[in-house]
Amino acid sequence: MNEPDRPQMSEPSKPPQGPVARMLLQWLMRPARVTGVETLSPRFRSIELEGDALKGVAWTIGQKIQVAMGSGLSARTYTPVSWDAEKGRTRLLAFAHGNGPGSRWVSALRQGDICWFFGPRRSLDLSAPRAPTVLFGDETAFGVASAFRDNRQVDYVFEVSDAAEADPVLAAIGLGGATLIARSAEDAHLASVDAELLRFAASAHFVLTGKASSIQRISRSLKAAGVARSRMSTKAYWAPGKTGLD
Ligand SMILES: Cc1cc2nc3c(=O)[nH]c(=O)nc-3n(C[C@H](O)[C@H](O)[C@H](O)COP(=O)(O)OP(=O)(O)OC[C@H]3O[C@@H](n4cnc5c(N)ncnc54)[C@H](O)[C@@H]3O)c2cc1C
């Protein structure tokens, strides 16, 4: 479903201003046209980007792109769900959690908009199949989880702020079997996340993404249960009070 016209809520992604910055950054960034914006829920958008600059690009699951915001001097990071290097097309799954530039960009995005981005660049390395795998994350990890979906035997555990919103989104992206755990005050829900993940401690490879403090807490629990560091891939996607992690 493509979005109807709505007033623009944020500055669109633009090439950087100023001759030197523009020259340098345009050389490094790729332009893309927004060819589809699907509203999966009030805060989730599936975004399709296309352009010649996306053709012939080598991409692997888990890599990131950094989309220029406003005048191009800051960027926000998203994870391609797929990349068709022949057609020059990629897709993102973005969560507009609040009122930062990324959330405003996601909420205001319309078909036909142009955006500029760096990448794809290395982030989580999920290219080598390691089964069984358990992926833990939150709303920001639905994209990487969806990219991962067809490749191997994976169990998904997500902490989410609103299970009623997240549940149909996961069903729509083919992850209806995921375990959803609603966040609670003072992170008390992480005890349930621990219990869920520890069931797999004997043999699984763990991919831990999303909120930095949750990843820290869970990797400690897994380590205490004897899971070697080599069986964990971790990447924080956000941390309270920090902006624009990459
Ligand atoms: C490698 C990588 C890949 C990522 N891939 C994706 C992706 O595919 N899809 C996606 O939606 N996001 C993804 N993210 C997360 C996204 O970049 C951040 O959530 C980013 O902060 C959003 O930008 P913003 O301008 O809305 O908020 P910011 O201005 O960056 O943040 C403002 C404040 O909001 C809070 N905050 C940030 N993110 C969240 C959140 N998710 N929930 C609650 N509070 C938050 C923090 O306190 C922060 O200080 C990824 C991040 C990284 C590092």
The ligand as an SDF file (V2000), in Angstrom:
LIG
                    3D

 53 58  0  0  0  0  0  0  0  0999 V2000
   24.1230   -0.8810   12.1420 C   0  0  0  0  0  0  0  0  0  0  0  0
   22.7140   -0.3400   12.4350 C   0  0  0  0  0  0  0  0  0  0  0  0
   21.6350   -0.8100   11.7100 C   0  0  0  0  0  0  0  0  0  0  0  0
   20.3350   -0.3260   11.9730 C   0  0  0  0  0  0  0  0  0  0  0  0
   19.2870   -0.8010   11.2300 N   0  0  0  0  0  0  0  0  0  0  0  0
   18.0430   -0.3350   11.4760 C   0  0  0  0  0  0  0  0  0  0  0  0
   16.9360   -0.7860   10.6940 C   0  0  0  0  0  0  0  0  0  0  0  0
   17.0760   -1.5710    9.7450 O   0  0  0  0  0  0  0  0  0  0  0  0
   15.7040   -0.2970   11.0050 N   0  0  0  0  0  0  0  0  0  0  0  0
   15.5100    0.6010   12.0120 C   0  0  0  0  0  0  0  0  0  0  0  0
   14.3660    1.0080   12.2440 O   0  0  0  0  0  0  0  0  0  0  0  0
   16.5320    1.0540   12.7500 N   0  0  0  0  0  0  0  0  0  0  0  0
   17.7880    0.6130   12.5130 C   0  0  0  0  0  0  0  0  0  0  0  0
   18.8340    1.0710   13.2500 N   0  0  0  0  0  0  0  0  0  0  0  0
   18.5390    1.9550   14.3950 C   0  0  0  0  0  0  0  0  0  0  0  0
   18.3840    3.4060   14.0350 C   0  0  0  0  0  0  0  0  0  0  0  0
   19.5120    3.8610   13.2830 O   0  0  0  0  0  0  0  0  0  0  0  0
   18.2660    4.2100   15.3640 C   0  0  0  0  0  0  0  0  0  0  0  0
   17.0840    3.8620   16.0480 O   0  0  0  0  0  0  0  0  0  0  0  0
   18.3520    5.6990   15.1510 C   0  0  0  0  0  0  0  0  0  0  0  0
   18.6820    6.2760   16.4090 O   0  0  0  0  0  0  0  0  0  0  0  0
   17.0750    6.3220   14.6470 C   0  0  0  0  0  0  0  0  0  0  0  0
   17.3230    7.6740   14.4060 O   0  0  0  0  0  0  0  0  0  0  0  0
   16.4080    8.8460   14.9760 P   0  0  0  0  0  0  0  0  0  0  0  0
   16.9150   10.0900   14.3000 O   0  0  0  0  0  0  0  0  0  0  0  0
   14.9650    8.4920   14.8630 O   0  0  0  0  0  0  0  0  0  0  0  0
   16.7580    8.9150   16.5010 O   0  0  0  0  0  0  0  0  0  0  0  0
   18.0840    9.5820   17.1510 P   0  0  0  0  0  0  0  0  0  0  0  0
   18.0800   11.0550   16.9630 O   0  0  0  0  0  0  0  0  0  0  0  0
   19.2850    8.8510   16.5990 O   0  0  0  0  0  0  0  0  0  0  0  0
   17.8930    9.1870   18.6590 O   0  0  0  0  0  0  0  0  0  0  0  0
   17.2730   10.0460   19.6190 C   0  0  0  0  0  0  0  0  0  0  0  0
   17.0750    9.2630   20.8890 C   0  0  0  0  0  0  0  0  0  0  0  0
   16.0450    8.3290   20.6900 O   0  0  0  0  0  0  0  0  0  0  0  0
   16.3140    7.1300   21.4040 C   0  0  0  0  0  0  0  0  0  0  0  0
   16.1870    6.0040   20.4620 N   0  0  0  0  0  0  0  0  0  0  0  0
   16.9190    5.7500   19.3410 C   0  0  0  0  0  0  0  0  0  0  0  0
   16.4600    4.6390   18.7110 N   0  0  0  0  0  0  0  0  0  0  0  0
   15.4200    4.1880   19.4750 C   0  0  0  0  0  0  0  0  0  0  0  0
   14.5370    3.0830   19.3630 C   0  0  0  0  0  0  0  0  0  0  0  0
   14.5950    2.2200   18.3390 N   0  0  0  0  0  0  0  0  0  0  0  0
   13.5890    2.9150   20.3190 N   0  0  0  0  0  0  0  0  0  0  0  0
   13.4790    3.7880   21.3600 C   0  0  0  0  0  0  0  0  0  0  0  0
   14.2950    4.8670   21.5160 N   0  0  0  0  0  0  0  0  0  0  0  0
   15.2430    5.0520   20.5840 C   0  0  0  0  0  0  0  0  0  0  0  0
   17.6920    7.2990   22.0350 C   0  0  0  0  0  0  0  0  0  0  0  0
   17.5280    7.6740   23.4000 O   0  0  0  0  0  0  0  0  0  0  0  0
   18.2990    8.4340   21.2830 C   0  0  0  0  0  0  0  0  0  0  0  0
   19.1750    9.1920   22.0590 O   0  0  0  0  0  0  0  0  0  0  0  0
   20.1290    0.6350   12.9830 C   0  0  0  0  0  0  0  0  0  0  0  0
   21.2390    1.1340   13.6980 C   0  0  0  0  0  0  0  0  0  0  0  0
   22.5090    0.6530   13.4390 C   0  0  0  0  0  0  0  0  0  0  0  0
   23.6730    1.1950   14.2310 C   0  0  0  0  0  0  0  0  0  0  0  0
  1  2  1  0
  2  3  1  0
  2 52  2  0
  3  4  2  0
  4  5  1  0
  4 50  1  0
  5  6  2  0
  6  7  1  0
  6 13  1  0
  7  8  2  0
  7  9  1  0
  9 10  1  0
 10 11  2  0
 10 12  1  0
 12 13  2  0
 13 14  1  0
 14 15  1  0
 14 50  1  0
 15 16  1  0
 16 17  1  0
 16 18  1  0
 18 19  1  0
 18 20  1  0
 20 21  1  0
 20 22  1  0
 22 23  1  0
 23 24  1  0
 24 25  2  0
 24 26  1  0
 24 27  1  0
 27 28  1  0
 28 29  2  0
 28 30  1  0
 28 31  1  0
 31 32  1  0
 32 33  1  0
 33 34  1  0
 33 48  1  0
 34 35  1  0
 35 36  1  0
 35 46  1  0
 36 37  1  0
 36 45  1  0
 37 38  2  0
 38 39  1  0
 39 40  1  0
 39 45  2  0
 40 41  1  0
 40 42  2  0
 42 43  1  0
 43 44  2  0
 44 45  1  0
 46 47  1  0
 46 48  1  0
 48 49  1  0
 50 51  2  0
 51 52  1  0
 52 53  1  0
M  END
$$$$
